[in-house]
Amino acid sequence: MSAPASEVPPSVAGLDPLFDAQRVAFRRHANPPARERKAHLDSICRLLLDNSEAIAAAISADFGHRSAHETRVLEMFPSLEGAKHARAHVAKWMRPERKSVSLWFQPARARVVKQPLGVVGIIVPWNYPLYLAVGPLVSALAAGNRVMIKMSELTPRFGELFAERVGRSFARDHVAVINGGVEVAQAFGRKPFDHLLFTGSTAVGHHVMRAAAENLTPVTLELGGKSPAIVAPDYPVERAARGILFGKCLNAGQTCIAPDYVLLHEAQVPAFIEAARNEVLQLYPGGAASVDYSSIINSRHYDRLQGYLEDAALKGAQVVALAGGTSESGRKLAPTLITGVNDTMRIMRDEIFGPLLPIVTYSSLDQALDYVADHPRPLALYYFDHNRARIRRVLDESIAGGVTINDTIFHIAQDDLPFGGVGASGMGHYHGEHGFNTFSKRKGVFLQSRLNATWMLKPPFGRRIERLLRFMLR
Ligand code: NAD
């Protein structure tokens, strides 16, 4: 086994030899059988189970505070589920698929074979540093690839721990975890990977795609954006508040698929504010000071969020704190509603990525759908309604990366569903078989049969092809 990952300094110069070593290793063993891939996935499961406490402690230290329960529910559990799901299905995913052959080419056969791409890169953000590293890693290993992972500079403690533990389970020419600053991330993005999966902001996504284009490296971009939650006019607001505040308060709103803002019928606003306050007290009886409630990752982001509140208030919005316990020193920011918002306010232009929930009002469902359609395509959309026809209408008339109806967040936890954005919120998918396919070459193969009639299509062309073309071009 190679040296532990943590012994290798996080340097730009270190990337080239690592990349070359992975390339060579891939050429030597370009298509690991299902048995080996399952063993790799088992190693991931063991790594998660054996290091659960250390992982939660490191992430909490990086955040300032994050409950170990939250890390175990939101990161450990879906990572483990994803690895187990892939282990259970990888042999089936690897099987060649039979495809149909048109009458003209029979009795030949056609099939799709799935092949590992080679060396793939994964760039990880800070908000769920375990899940957003392990999720893509599981897909890439199930597909039989070599993997380089760049962790975020904002989670250095977890990044170090993860590099060290991965280094104990995998040779560096198989899976390598790289830490370091933005200059390392930029150099990483310039490597001629066979596929690059980036999770992060839409702004940085532009740079990543531009760098990848130099190598024609295909990209999966898992980006962010403003995900709306729409509540139907006659839907019980208490139930809506329960789903929306749960999704908004997880990790103190620092969740890519958190509901960014809520679209409510004008008449629902007072009842929703009341229900939201009750819901927050139910979830976090001590408000922001509760042990289950996360800190904001750093003071730059804390100040950014406070800036949104000041800007909105200055432009005429009302700010309604739903609980106490905000503390600048602990970077704890209480869940807060903002009413009377408009699109001149920064809070309605930027992705919020924090526990602030603006309320936008509508007078008809048409107006709500128009509002969503007039803005960049979101990563997630939440709709609360019991009316089937209206649900179908919202699904048909809105475009979003993924949807949960009558709750929030949970579509991400379904391993059989593709996960990924659309438009400004990203491109491509992973999770389950969708991730396996993302990191595989699906190669079309045509198997000619000994006896076949394709000679009829070949030159020299004459009366025979003329007669045939009368049928072929009907
Ligand atoms: P970010 O874009 O600032 O950074 C993400 C990663 O990119 C970091 O590891 C960083 O080191 C690296 N990076 C920075 N500049 C780079 C460059 N030029 N080339 C290559 N890599 C570079 O994002 P963040 O602040 O870490 O994360 C928050 C954002 O991520 C939010 O917008 C959120 O919505 C999004 N996000 C999306 C998903 C998803 O699944 N779609 C999940 C989590 C977070």
Boltz pocket constraint, residues with backbone or C-beta under 6 A from the ligand:
constraints:
  - pocket:
      binder: B
      contacts: [[A, 123], [A, 124], [A, 125], [A, 126], [A, 127], [A, 128], [A, 132], [A, 150], [A, 151], [A, 152], [A, 153], [A, 180], [A, 181], [A, 182], [A, 185], [A, 186], [A, 188], [A, 189], [A, 199], [A, 200], [A, 201], [A, 202], [A, 203], [A, 204], [A, 205], [A, 207], [A, 208], [A, 221], [A, 222], [A, 223], [A, 224], [A, 225], [A, 255], [A, 256], [A, 257], [A, 351], [A, 353], [A, 379], [A, 421], [A, 425], [A, 426]]
      max_distance: 6.0
